[in-house]
Amino acid sequence: MLYRWHEYYNDIVCKVARETGAFLIDLRTPFLKSHKLNNLICSDGIHPSEVGHLMIEKIIEDSILCPA
């Protein structure tokens, strides 16, 4: 059921970003599309691993340097 909590929190963040016009960087979709989620998340199922943090860094860097 942890996946459902991730989805729930993500939905809230997206809703607040839409309502406030905040810039939002989608980290969740690239994680889910990677098909390597076990390598990207720590054993607690919540926190990013070292590899996951590197992926987050790349996503943020790409979003800032090359915004869509």
N, C-alpha and C positions, 0 to 999 in steps of 0.2 A: 504493500500500500504506500510505500515511500514515494513511488512515482507519482501517485495522485497528489501528494502534498507538494511536490515540485511543480506539478501542473497548476495546482490551485494558486500557489504563490506567484507563479509566472503570469497567470491570468490577471491577478490583482495589479501587479507591476505594470503590465501592458495597459490596463484600464486607466490607471492613474496617469501614465505617460500621455495617453490620448487626451484625457480630460484637461491636463495642464499644459499640453503642448511641449512637454519635455522631450529632449533628444534621447532616444532609446537605442542601445546597442544590444541586439539579440544574440545572447550567448547560448541559449538553450538549443536552438535549431542546429547550429553547427555540431554541438555535442551529440545530439540525437542522430544526425546524419553521418557521423564519423564511423559508426559501426565498431568502434573501439572503446565503448563507454567504460568497460571494466578497467582499461588502462588510464582513463581520464579522471576517474572518481576513486577516492580512498575507500577502504573497506567499510567505513561507516555509512557509505551510500549517499552522503550529503556533500562532503567537501571535495574540491578538486585535488587531484594528486599533483606531483611536480610537473608531470607531462600535461595535465589539465590546465595548470597555471600558465604554462608556456603557450598553450593553445589560446587561452583567454588573452594573453598579452598580444598575440598575433592578431586576433579578431579586433581588439581595441585599436591597435596600431593601424590596421587596414581601414577601419571605420573612420579614423581621424584623418589619415593621409589621403584616402580615396573614398570620400563619402558617396553613398549611392544617390 
